[in-house]
């Protein structure tokens, strides 16, 4: 609607009864034909990468702990054999 309104975003927001900042936010996310903007796609990708990064950090932490545990176990078994 704000794309089609010749009076601009402020008038479009006033016409539908919402604050103009919400309409600006929608315009950042969606194109005139309803598709997502590049900004919105990059924001989604960024969020997905942050989630993946957190998962990978957790996996790394768990693997480090497991490595330390098994290294200690291996040292103990070697000392028991001698």
GIFEN-V863640 format. One record per helix or strand. SS is the DSSP state (H for helix, E for strand). FROM is the first residue (numbers start at 0). TO is the last residue. If there is no record, write none. Layout:
BEGIN
ss:SS from:FROM to:TO
ss:SS from:FROM to:TO
END
This chain:
BEGIN
ss:H from:8 to:15
ss:H from:19 to:28
ss:E from:29 to:29
ss:E from:35 to:35
ss:H from:37 to:80
END
